């Protein structure tokens, strides 16, 4: 039975992170003495409203079971070839006792702000609609290939972040139908948009970066230290 406003988190973490140029998937690279995934799960564990935290891992992943237990709510599920497959597998994993809402968060976003997540949850539940954390685009955006062909107005442009929060049934249906129809799904919101469902934009901190390249890792170390100093004040 689905409990009203119950929330489970899903962390797709089956990727290999080839752009990091590292011998291990990027979620297992160390950042300030812990893996990126440990930092991310530690953030999510600060949310008492989460009933479960499902981490979608490749079945051949040799690293996850070696991590120290962060929270008793963390559960391993089978990941898929693409992000959308991992999320859908996790939704099927939750099917026997489904939550009303699912909060999907990138494994490689360990710097997300807890207040931002709480705002996302509160705003979406209040409106009874799904939504995502996002930040307004600050830079001038160009369209082109070798040469700039157009400057794109940025007034209504947002950079999509995570977490992204949607109703369990709506997200499962949207992902299933989109994948069957060969739709390219880059995040959960893109599946919901394809299903013609609303996606609220909730402004979040721009330091909620996704660690993708070696340069991102250096920046994340700086930002993590800054955040830790802020919380200590």
N, C-alpha and C positions, 0 to 999 in steps of 0.2 A: 504494500500500500504506500502511495506517495504521501508524504507529510507536507502540509502547506508550508511554503517558503523554505523547505529543506534545501541545502546547497552541498553539492560535492564538487571538488576541484579535480581537474584533469591537467596533467603536465605531460605533453608529448615530448618524449626524450629518446626517440629511436634513431635520430639522425647521426651522421658520421662527422659533420662539420668540416668538410674538406678544405674550406677556405682558411681554416685556422693553421694549416700546415703543421699539424701535430700528430703524434702516433696514436693518440687516444681521441675518442669523440670529444667535442669541445665542452660538453657538460661535465666532463671529468677532469678538465684542466684545473690546476690549483690557482686559487685567488686568495691571497692573504691566509694561506695555510689550510684552506678547505677547498673542496671542489666547488665549481660553479653551481652544480646541482644541489649540493648541501646548503649553500647560501640561499638558493631559491626556495627549497623546501622549508628551511628555517623561517623564512618570511611568511610563507603560507601557514605554517604551524601557529603563528600568532593570531590567527583568525578563529575564535572559538565557535563561530557559526558554521564552520565546515564540518560535515559529518564524516567525510572520507576524502583522502587525497590520493588519487589514482595516478600512478606514474607509468606511462606507456613506454616500455623498454623492449628492444629487440630480444628475441628468444635466445640469441647467441651472445648476448651482452655478458661479459665476464666481470664487470666492474661494480654493478649496482649492489649486489649482495655483500660486497666487501665494505660498503659504507656503514658508518655507525648509525644506529637507529636514531632518527631525529624526532619522530612522533609516532605514536601507536596507530594513528589514522592513516599512515602512509601504506599503500597497497601497490604491489607490482601487477601490471597487466601486459599483455602482448602488444607490442607496437606494430606498425605497418610500414609499407614501403615509403609512403608520403605522409606528411603531417595529417592530412584529412583522414587517411586510413587509420592512423594511430588514435585520433580522437574518436572516430566511429567505433573502433574496437573497444575503446574504453567505455563508450556509451552502452555497447552490448554487454560489457562486463558488469555494468551497473543495473542491467535490465531486471534482474530478479527482485531488486528492492530499489527502484529508481527514485532519485531526488526530484524535486520540482524544478530546480535550477542547476545548471552546471557552470562553473567558473573555469575557463580554459586559460592557462598561463604558460608562456614560453619558458622552457628550462633554462634558457640563456639570458633571462632577464632577472638577475638577482637583486637589482637595485630598486625594484618597485617600492613605492611608498605605501605603507599600510593605511594611512588616512585616505589615500586615493582609492584603494580597493574598497574601503568601507563606504566611501561616497558613491562609487559605482553600484555596489550592492543596494544601498538605501534608495538611490534614485531609480534604479530599474524595478525594484520591488514596489515602490510607491506608484510608479507609472504602469506597472504590470506589463512591461516591455523589456526586451533585451537591449543591451548596449555594450559599448567598448570604451576603454580609456584611450584617449587620443590627445595629441598636442597640435596646436596651430602651426602651420608651416611658417617659418621665419625667413628663410632664404629666398632670394629671387630664383624662380624656377624657369629653366629653358627647355624647349622641345627641339629636337634635332638629332642628327646622326654625327657626321664629321663636323658640321657647322651648326651654329645656332640658327634655327629657323623661326622661332617664336618665343616671346616671353609670356609665360602663362600667368594670368591673374591669380593671386594666392588668397584672396579674401575669403573664399569658401573652401580652401584646401586644408586638410588635416592629415597628420601622420598617424596611422593606426598603431596602437600599442597593445599590450595585454596587461592584465586579464581582459577577457571578453566574457560577458555573462548572458546566457540565454536559457530559456525554458528547455528542459530535457527533451520533451516530446518534439518540440519545434526544431531543435538543432538536429536531433537524430533523423527526422524526416527530411529536413533540408539537405543534409549531407548525403543521405542515401540516394535521394532523387537526383541531386547534382552529379554525383559520381556515375550513376547509371546513364545519365545523359551526356557524359563526357565534358562537363563544365570544369574549367580550371578553378580550383579552390585554393586561394592563397592564405586565407584565414577564415575563422568561423563566420565572421560578419559577411564575407563574400557569398557564403552559402545561404545565409538568411536573406540577404539582399536579393539573390536569385529567386528565392521563394516568395518575394514580394512582401516580406515582413519588415517591420520597423527596426531600425538600429539606432539607439540613442548615442550621441557623442558626449562623453563626459571628460572634461578637461583634466589631464593629468600632468604630472611633472615631467619635463623633458629630459631629466637625468635618468629616466627609466629606459636605459639603452639596452639594445640587444647585442650581446657579445658575439661577433661574427668573424672578425679579423684579428690578427695580433695587435694592431693598433687599438682596437676596442678593449682588449685585455688591459693594456696600460692605462687607458682612460678609466676603466672600471675600478682598477686599484685605487686611483686617485679619488674617485667619487665615493667609493666604499669607505675610505678613511675619513672623508669629509662628513658622510652621513653618521658614522660612528662617533665623531667628535660632536656633531650636533645633538645626538641623542644623549650624550654624556653631560651636556650642559644643564 
